[in-house]
Amino acid sequence: MQSHLLALALGAAIGLSSGLPSAALAQAPGGAQSTPGGAQSTPGGAQLTGAPIGDWRGGPVADPNGKFVYCVAENRFDNKLALVFARNPSGETNILIGIPGAGMTQGTKFPMSVRVDETVKRNFTAVAMEPDLLVVPTGKDDELYEGMRKGSRLIMQGPTDTAIFQLRGTAKALGDLRSCVQQAVTGGGPKPGAPGGAQPVAVILPEGLRALLDAAGLRQAVPLSLANVPEDRRPADFAWRLGPVFGGVRGHRAPPDADFATLTTNYLDALKQRCGGEFNATPAAVETLPRVTLRTAMVSCTPPEGKINVAILFFKSQDNVFNVFFHEASDADVELAKKAREGLTQVVRKLGSEQPPQAGQPAPPASPPAQN
């Protein structure tokens, strides 16, 4: 699914690969040598220096039962990596690095040097939490935390490779992270949670998907992990949270002769069968554009445990990739779900309205336009 999730909107297959070393920061140990800027590297190792892209985002995180666990703050960097800070009620902080396409073996451990400028230096053990995500538990280290909040560069050195993150915006991000935990513990902040049984943890969305969400005005979307949900029960291929709204996307390659209207009707029929209560669906008219066919719909389901509203965007590409973006909310938050859907619809409609390139002409950019 990752290889063609956004093929419809972007006009090309988009996956997690980014051309980085196959296991950046996690290669076999070797001898270190000095490199410009004071960082350490190893012969043949990569030094990946990056600046943050856009604003930091995050919020409180809960377990599947809705109990607060920790808060996160995350940002993507122009070295193709992502940096995540997670802090729990005990004041313990983890640093996580998202490495698209790393393909690491989950559970692998290796030494990691952590430095902030030339003022704070620590040695930790990093763990591959997921194939493309490293976690570095730093414990209750106030000096390191304040160093990252006020410093200029965070230098993460593995056995062979080094990642250098410019700490722009961390004064506010880490200040907000500490406040998020305090407010969640006292009950004065936003309530964490994830409808549909998803467990919110610090995970990284594919770069193309994150770019599409950002272009749609959904920069505050916090990724949710579905790793602990059995595959046959997962509500989406990728999921996220927008405050009280649960969002996600599911897609597959449809048969070449499949009728788009029939695909959307079959999807709504399947939702009706699973509803277990009063069901109502109001699909809009099908829009056929040069590069995409799309349709929106609004669904409500009222099972015994309470009403659920779902704002849906269907779209299908010229190569028959059928995708469903959805945002699920209660009556109190349904307008936020609709706004999220409309933002995505506008982006997909714009991309889908572009004429395909003529023979000999360059293709359009393979990513959504940056949002001003």
Secondary structure, DSSP 8 states (H G I E B T S, - for coil): -TTTTTHHHHSS---S--S--TTTT-S-----EE-GGG-EE-TT--EEEE-EEEEEEEEEEE-TTS-EEEEEEEEEETTS-EEEEEE-TTS-EEEEEE-TT----TT-EEEEEEEETTTEEEEEEEEEEETTEEEEEEES-HHHHHHHHH-SEEEEE-SS-EEEEE-TTHHHHHHHHHHHHHHHHHT-S-----GGG-B--S----HHHHHHHHHTT-TT-EEEB-TTS-GGG-S-SEEEEETTEEEEEEEEE--TT--HHHHHHHHHHHHHHHH-SEEEEEE---EE-SSEEEEEEEEEEE-TT--EEEEEEEEEETT-EEEEEEEEE-GGGHHHHHHHHHHHHHHHHHHHHS----TTS----SS-----
